[in-house]
């Protein structure tokens, strides 16, 4: 006979609840990085990120529509926030990724440059 939720031991119910909270917290704690989806040629696109490690050295990589990559060093603040401004000089989709010290992309964004 299977146990109903009410008949499960309190420790089992608590454990299941803690697992749910931990999974939700882990998903919420992932770094976020966002900015405008569209800018005009030679207009600045400002991106803001949060959820990175405090005072972490990162690299911001901007990939132009032609595939050229530009790498920029960045450091987060004491709260793990990051700000970066890109200027799109080439029409089309630009991909922006934040890379950690191990070379792993930890956040991504993109913006489209229009006339």
C-alpha positions, 0 to 999 in steps of 0.5 A: 500500500502506498503512503499518502503525503499526510502519512509520510514521516515529517523528515521525508516531507521536509527533505523533499521541500528542501530539495525543491528550494535548493533546485529553485535557488540554483536556477535563480542564482545563475548569472544573468546578462542583458541589454537592448535587442536592437541599436542603430549603427554606431549607437552604444548598447549597454549590458548589465549582469548580475549573479557573478562571483564578487570581484571576479575577473571575466572576459566579455567576447563580442562576435560580429556578424562577420564572425570577428571576435573582440575580447575585453577584460572585465571585473565584477563589483563586490556584489557580483555585478558587471556592466559593459557597453558595446558599439555596433559598427557592423549591421547584423546580429552581434553575439556577446558572451561572458567567459570565466577564468576557466574559459567557460561561457557563463552568460550570453546576450545578443543585439542587432545593429540596424541602420 
